């Protein structure tokens, strides 16, 4: 309680600073710049699915919402950055996948086995298929009474159901670019869940405790029985399962980016504090992967080390070395190294490619969140424009908020750091998770349930997996696709 009270006090102080100081700082976008051409499909915007979450009304059919088609990448971008050059990814070594061990075994009383059977028959409400968990076979075994055969069968089926509710039913190969490791199976292993269910004689309670706690999951569950269109049903089930891929407890404070929606949300004490438009990766090799990381530092007035694809490939290094005055005028520091290579670092300033702030979240993909000097791009309805990283609208406000709440930085100091024009790194003293997710059915910024364009065509393999028999879970925790680090991470 004391921590929450302190957070509220800091929020109030932060809001005072925002009102007093940020309004001027955050209005630097060039409103008069020409808006880029946007594909007609993307311009249609998201599809309203709110009606599906409301109580069903009689005699209403054939009026279900249409699924938004995937939006192609915008044809142009006013970003000053050159096209990225991908460093050739190393051929990944085969990732050994251990096949599942025999499930743990417990003694099943008839009443507990009957409760499991009832849970299996009703599991459709969670977007799963009862047939995956062999209800007829379990019913027949229950009829024969208690014994080793019932113990073995009920234990196996309980574990299957618990795994799907805890970790998701979708097999890993169908989770494209999924690198967000879910800790739930470590926190709640199969043997522990099985023992808890049979020893407390509360099978439904243990299974229900595995459901995601995020409000969107409950809204999707409410939509499911009202959906009639097969594609819409498939999308709802796929997005319910995506919540299971994440940690059930996402923490008291976190950032969550929904790539198809192209929005970022800051959440504290399970309450959305701010919503920001986001620019995400272009489809293809620059698509933004799905990650679960932590912000380690808030960087005010960052520098940017220019990639060699620009330093060498575009001759920038030689031009700047030949004219130190030009380098200074354009905000670069160029250094010729002993081996003859040239390093170019863009200094802090209004034209810096990272903008005024950067949220440092170390990961194998070199993905992070940052500002941009091209803030006019946030006015576009389709913002899949980056080379993988996340650009955040009102990034200075976001960075200040995180420094205040995550590093106990006084609001006045945060403003001072921002206005100094000097590189300043503020280490986070409190964990602040970042989830880069991919939900094509979710709440929008107004709180309505909507569908969003499947930017990277990642729905199809998830939906297809639900039409196939359930696969046994292995020890694979993330995608084994090659990690491609772009030479130009912007």
KADAZI-V770793 format. One record per pair of residues at least 6 apart in sequence whose C-alpha atoms are under 6 Angstrom apart, sorted by sequence separation. I is the first residue (numbers start at 1). J is the second residue. D is the distance in Angstrom with one decimal. If there is no record, write none. Layout:
<<I	J	D> <I	J	D>>
//
This chain:
<<197	203	4.7> <227	233	5.9> <257	263	5.8> <266	272	5.9> <267	273	5.5> <281	287	4.5> <311	317	4.7> <336	342	4.5> <403	409	5.6> <443	449	4.2> <123	130	6.0> <257	264	4.3> <266	273	5.6> <281	288	4.9> <320	327	5.1> <335	342	5.6> <361	368	5.8> <442	449	5.2> <443	450	6.0> <256	264	5.7> <266	274	5.3> <335	343	5.2> <360	368	5.9> <442	450	5.6> <121	130	5.4> <141	150	5.8> <197	206	5.9> <256	265	5.4> <265	274	5.9> <334	343	5.7> <441	450	5.5> <120	130	5.4> <255	265	5.6> <265	275	4.5> <334	344	4.4> <359	369	5.1> <441	451	4.3> <255	266	4.7> <264	275	5.8> <333	344	5.7> <358	369	5.9> <359	370	6.0> <440	451	5.3> <264	276	5.0> <333	345	5.3> <358	370	4.2> <440	452	4.8> <254	267	5.4> <263	276	5.8> <332	345	5.6> <357	370	5.8> <253	267	5.3> <263	277	4.5> <264	278	6.0> <332	346	4.5> <357	371	5.5> <400	414	5.8> <253	268	4.2> <263	278	4.8> <331	346	5.9> <332	347	5.7> <356	371	5.9> <252	268	5.7> <253	269	6.0> <262	278	5.0> <331	347	5.5> <354	370	5.8> <355	371	4.4> <252	269	4.6> <354	371	5.4> <355	372	4.2> <252	270	5.7> <354	372	5.2> <355	373	5.1> <371	391	5.5> <368	389	5.4> <369	390	4.7> <370	391	5.0> <371	392	5.7> <407	428	4.8> <351	373	5.8> <367	389	4.9> <369	391	5.6> <406	428	5.5> <407	429	4.9> <217	240	5.9> <406	429	6.0> <133	157	5.7> <371	395	5.2> <406	430	5.1> <317	342	5.9> <42	71	5.3> <38	74	5.7> <212	248	4.9> <306	344	5.6> <306	345	5.8> <305	345	4.4> <304	345	5.6> <304	346	5.0> <108	151	5.3> <303	346	5.6> <107	151	5.2> <166	210	5.2> <303	347	5.0> <165	210	5.9> <303	348	5.3> <302	348	5.6> <301	348	5.1> <105	155	5.6> <103	156	5.8> <301	356	4.8> <301	357	5.5> <300	357	4.6> <299	357	5.6> <299	358	5.1> <298	359	4.9> <184	247	6.0> <297	360	5.1> <182	246	5.3> <296	360	5.8> <182	247	5.1> <295	360	5.6> <296	361	5.6> <295	361	4.4> <294	361	5.5> <168	241	5.3> <168	244	4.9> <167	244	5.3> <168	245	5.5> <166	244	6.0> <167	245	5.3> <104	191	5.6> <288	388	4.6> <286	387	4.9> <287	388	5.6> <389	490	5.7> <282	384	4.7> <286	388	5.0> <387	489	5.6> <281	384	5.2> <282	385	5.0> <387	490	4.7> <279	383	4.9> <280	384	4.7> <281	385	5.6> <282	386	5.7> <386	490	5.8> <279	384	5.8> <281	386	4.4> <280	386	5.4> <281	387	5.1> <281	388	4.1> <127	237	5.1> <280	390	5.2> <179	290	5.7> <180	291	4.3> <279	390	5.7> <177	289	5.2> <178	290	5.1> <179	291	5.1> <180	292	4.5> <279	391	5.0> <278	391	5.6> <278	392	4.7> <277	393	5.3> <276	393	5.4> <300	418	5.7> <301	421	5.8> <365	485	5.7> <301	422	5.7> <302	423	5.4> <301	423	4.8> <300	423	5.9> <300	424	5.1> <299	424	5.7> <299	425	4.4> <298	425	5.8> <298	426	5.1> <297	426	5.4> <297	427	4.3> <296	427	6.0> <297	428	5.4> <296	428	5.4> <295	432	5.7> <294	432	5.5> <294	433	4.3> <293	433	5.8> <294	434	5.4> <293	434	5.2> <292	434	5.7> <292	435	4.6> <291	435	5.8> <291	436	5.1> <290	436	5.0> <290	437	5.4> <53	222	5.8> <53	223	4.5> <52	223	5.1> <283	456	5.6> <52	226	5.9> <254	432	5.4> <256	434	5.8> <254	433	4.7> <255	434	4.7> <256	435	4.7> <257	436	4.8> <258	437	5.0> <259	438	5.4> <254	434	5.6> <256	436	5.9> <257	437	5.9> <258	438	5.4> <307	487	5.8> <307	488	5.6> <261	452	5.8> <260	452	5.7> <260	453	5.9> <260	455	5.9> <239	439	6.0> <238	462	5.9> <238	463	5.8> <234	463	5.6> <174	461	5.2> <174	462	5.7> <181	477	5.9> <179	478	4.9> <178	478	5.7> <179	479	5.9> <178	479	5.2> <177	479	6.0> <42	382	6.0> <29	375	4.9> <30	376	5.8> <29	376	5.3> <26	394	6.0> <100	474	5.1> <99	474	5.1> <98	474	6.0> <98	475	5.7> <97	476	5.9> <71	453	5.6> <70	453	4.6> <69	453	5.6> <70	454	4.5> <71	455	5.6> <68	453	5.4> <70	455	5.3> <92	482	5.9> <89	484	5.5> <14	411	5.8> <50	448	5.6> <50	449	4.9> <87	486	5.8> <49	449	5.3> <86	486	4.4> <87	487	5.7> <49	450	4.7> <86	487	5.3> <48	450	4.6> <85	487	5.4> <47	450	5.4> <47	451	5.2> <84	488	5.0> <46	451	5.6> <46	452	5.0>>
//
